[in-house]
Amino acid sequence: MKSLIRYRAARCRRVLLRYDSDSELQTCLVDFLADARHWCDRNQHSFADLDRKAYEHYSAELVDVRGGRL
């Protein structure tokens, strides 16, 4: 599972590097999240619900890696 988490973090980094190569990665992430909210609004999805679901996945992955601890 640790290797999967490392892979996912690296995948995110690659996406952010392509998102806006002129900005720092943190700025790219902020812009991406804002754009994701616009996408949700435009497509009648709740960003808050999807973010909550993403957090549940993230938490479950951490619990797996840490042996039952968050």
C-alpha positions as CSV (number, residue, x, y, z in Angstrom):
1,M,0.0,0.0,0.0
2,K,2.9,2.4,0.7
3,S,4.0,2.1,-2.9
4,L,0.5,2.8,-4.1
5,I,0.4,6.0,-2.0
6,R,3.8,7.0,-3.4
7,Y,2.6,6.3,-6.9
8,R,-0.6,8.4,-6.4
9,A,1.4,11.3,-4.9
10,A,3.8,11.2,-7.9
11,R,0.8,11.0,-10.3
12,C,-0.7,14.1,-8.7
13,R,2.7,15.9,-9.0
14,R,2.9,15.1,-12.7
15,V,-0.6,16.4,-13.3
16,L,0.1,19.6,-11.4
17,L,3.3,20.1,-13.3
18,R,1.3,19.9,-16.5
19,Y,-1.5,22.1,-15.2
20,D,0.5,25.3,-15.2
21,S,4.2,25.0,-15.6
22,D,4.7,28.7,-14.8
23,S,3.5,28.4,-11.2
24,E,4.6,26.7,-8.0
25,L,2.9,23.4,-7.4
26,Q,0.9,24.7,-4.4
27,T,-0.5,27.5,-6.6
28,C,-1.4,24.9,-9.3
29,L,-3.2,22.8,-6.7
30,V,-5.2,25.7,-5.4
31,D,-6.1,26.7,-9.0
32,F,-7.0,23.1,-9.8
33,L,-9.2,22.8,-6.8
34,A,-11.0,26.0,-7.7
35,D,-11.5,24.8,-11.2
36,A,-12.8,21.5,-9.9
37,R,-15.4,23.4,-8.0
38,H,-16.5,25.3,-11.1
39,W,-16.6,21.9,-13.0
40,C,-18.9,20.5,-10.2
41,D,-21.2,23.5,-10.4
42,R,-21.4,23.3,-14.2
43,N,-22.1,19.5,-14.1
44,Q,-24.5,19.5,-11.1
45,H,-22.2,17.7,-8.7
46,S,-21.6,18.6,-5.1
47,F,-17.9,19.3,-4.6
48,A,-18.4,19.0,-0.9
49,D,-19.9,15.5,-1.2
50,L,-17.1,14.4,-3.6
51,D,-14.4,15.9,-1.4
52,R,-15.9,14.1,1.6
53,K,-15.8,10.8,-0.3
54,A,-12.2,11.5,-1.4
55,Y,-11.2,12.2,2.2
56,E,-12.8,8.8,3.2
57,H,-10.6,7.1,0.6
58,Y,-7.5,9.0,1.8
59,S,-8.2,8.1,5.4
60,A,-8.8,4.4,4.7
61,E,-5.5,4.3,2.8
62,L,-3.6,5.9,5.7
63,V,-5.2,3.4,8.1
64,D,-4.0,0.5,5.9
65,V,-0.5,1.9,5.8
66,R,-0.3,2.7,9.5
67,G,-1.8,-0.5,10.7
68,G,-5.1,0.7,11.9
69,R,-4.1,4.2,13.0
70,L,-4.9,7.5,11.4
